């Protein structure tokens, strides 16, 4: 990857994801100030997450045409516009629509997350997919931490809504950075190459292993891992939605503690993603997958017991470790199973779609449980779901990284899988 693409890809990802420093600690509080109840916040979070399923056809389309830059630019621009409009929104329906565009797992950031990862994976050298994804994901927590820490000062002095203006500027700069990306593919290159099969012939059905019409892989391990990923996010997502409210209402924490909690999580993420990618390429994926799932469950269980806001802040280090491992190793596992660099967009949006499904399911159920169970009871129940998800990974998810010294004809990932969709 040349320096122009490094600046464009890493810069747009860094700036585009920085707004999560607002959405995680402050968006639920902002929506509460606008008059939304806890249940309504859960419903809006669910709708935002469901909208992220749009990333799947977008990812398939990007693989088909061989371009990802236009999709990244449009998604980043829509996020920037929603940031500007969110401050003046008052009507519940209009507010909910803007949150769908703006939220952490909403349609815009879901597309940016997946297609940025697809771009990094497609450009990875042989045997370096994990490291490439780790290098990209490293930039996400930096922007989030800076936004959260700056937001803590702005919110205490001027109010939560004042944070949206500087965030809008950052989102606009993300669009400019994305315009720097130069892709050599497209219809004259990427698509033509994508239609060439491993034996040198043409794949009349489209991208190899998947006919032009439909997507239904015959890979039991992949479906099992998809279930494990959905369970992961079904347990983890409500922790992000309700942690700020828990700190504020049950533990009487000041606003700055909310920023510190998510900053600690992002610092842990930043520390783990690069070594996670390096280790996953050398040790294999499964040991790190088990660690990520187990850490997520342990973090939720501890959160149900915590009585001090600073202990909750320290506990967020586990949140960052678990999510950092997931972000790199889960994406590498699915890329392995597809075993085709021409389908990197499809592989990444599959991971993102499972994130969306779990992030929709978790808050939807949690919105009805948080009232009768309270925040602590909810976190304990979520820890049980996380433990079940960990058991699925331990018992049913195989190692995906194969050791093969033979170079593949079509790209870097030295892995095998039967993802054929036809008899």
QUIQUI-V52770 format. One line per field, one symbol per residue. phi: phi as a letter, one per 20 degrees, with the letter a starting at -180 (. if undefined). burial: + if it has 9 or more other ideal C-beta (glycine too) atoms within 8 Angstrom, else -. Layout:
phi: ???
burial: ???
This chain:
phi: .ffffffffffffgffeffffeffedfgffffffoefgffffffffffffffffffffffffffemcdggfffffffffffffffffefcfffffffffgfefgdfffffffgfffffffffeffgmcfffffffffgffffffffffffffffffecoffffffffffffffffffffffddeenfecfffffeeefeneeefeofgnbffdnbbfebffffffgfffffgfffefffffdfgffffeedlefgfffffffffffffgffefffffffffdeoefgffffffffgffffffffdfdcffffffffffgfffffffgeffffffggfflbffdfffffffffffgffffefgffffgeefffemffffffffffffffffffffeceefdedebfefefdrefeccaedfddf
burial: ---+++++++++++++++++++++++++++++-+-+-+++++++++++++++++++-++++++++++++-+++-++++++++++++--+--+-+++-++++++-++++++++++++++++++-+-+-++++++++++++++++++++++++++++----+-+++-+++-++++++-+++++-+-++--++++++++------+--+++++------+-+-++++++++++++++++++++++++++++--+-+-+++++++++++++++++++++++++++--+++-+++++++++++++++++-+--+-+++-++++++++++++++++++++++++++++++++++++++++++++++++++++++++--+-+++++++++-++++++-++---+--++------+---++++-+-+-+--
